[in-house]
């Protein structure tokens, strides 16, 4: 498994912290579903570190 360099680059370019991305995603999830999202900076950190291989 490898990290997600594209997400890391986008966060850096935007000057955004992991917690800020989680907050923004939670806000967007709330707007879409009517229920607040429950993502944390740990989720974002895992996305940055782990990339699943979904090939079948």
One Martini backbone bead per residue (centre of mass of N, CA, C, O) as a GRO file, in nm:
protein
   56
    1UNK     BB    1   0.099   0.035   0.018
    2UNK     BB    2   0.012   0.371  -0.050
    3UNK     BB    3  -0.010   0.682  -0.080
    4UNK     BB    4  -0.168   1.016  -0.140
    5UNK     BB    5  -0.028   1.256  -0.332
    6UNK     BB    6  -0.270   1.423  -0.434
    7UNK     BB    7  -0.389   1.507  -0.164
    8UNK     BB    8  -0.134   1.633  -0.045
    9UNK     BB    9  -0.101   1.851  -0.265
   10UNK     BB   10  -0.377   1.991  -0.224
   11UNK     BB   11  -0.341   2.069   0.069
   12UNK     BB   12  -0.086   2.238   0.030
   13UNK     BB   13  -0.193   2.438  -0.183
   14UNK     BB   14  -0.438   2.529   0.019
   15UNK     BB   15  -0.342   2.534   0.322
   16UNK     BB   16  -0.450   2.264   0.454
   17UNK     BB   17  -0.571   2.088   0.705
   18UNK     BB   18  -0.697   1.796   0.810
   19UNK     BB   19  -0.925   1.914   0.991
   20UNK     BB   20  -1.042   2.106   0.776
   21UNK     BB   21  -1.129   1.892   0.575
   22UNK     BB   22  -1.318   1.742   0.764
   23UNK     BB   23  -1.508   1.981   0.817
   24UNK     BB   24  -1.591   2.032   0.524
   25UNK     BB   25  -1.705   1.750   0.472
   26UNK     BB   26  -1.917   1.754   0.698
   27UNK     BB   27  -2.076   1.991   0.585
   28UNK     BB   28  -2.143   1.860   0.312
   29UNK     BB   29  -2.285   1.611   0.422
   30UNK     BB   30  -2.508   1.769   0.565
   31UNK     BB   31  -2.623   1.902   0.306
   32UNK     BB   32  -2.686   1.623   0.157
   33UNK     BB   33  -2.829   1.449   0.422
   34UNK     BB   34  -2.895   1.608   0.712
   35UNK     BB   35  -2.623   1.493   0.833
   36UNK     BB   36  -2.359   1.495   1.005
   37UNK     BB   37  -2.049   1.439   0.987
   38UNK     BB   38  -1.765   1.201   1.117
   39UNK     BB   39  -1.508   1.319   1.041
   40UNK     BB   40  -1.154   1.310   1.076
   41UNK     BB   41  -0.819   1.357   1.076
   42UNK     BB   42  -0.769   1.051   1.071
   43UNK     BB   43  -0.898   0.991   0.803
   44UNK     BB   44  -0.714   1.169   0.634
   45UNK     BB   45  -0.450   1.037   0.719
   46UNK     BB   46  -0.523   0.760   0.601
   47UNK     BB   47  -0.545   0.862   0.307
   48UNK     BB   48  -0.243   0.954   0.296
   49UNK     BB   49  -0.121   0.662   0.368
   50UNK     BB   50  -0.357   0.500   0.238
   51UNK     BB   51  -0.403   0.258  -0.039
   52UNK     BB   52  -0.619   0.077  -0.190
   53UNK     BB   53  -0.659  -0.236  -0.357
   54UNK     BB   54  -0.939  -0.283  -0.595
   55UNK     BB   55  -0.851  -0.506  -0.756
   56UNK     BB   56  -0.992  -0.809  -0.924
   0.00000   0.00000   0.00000
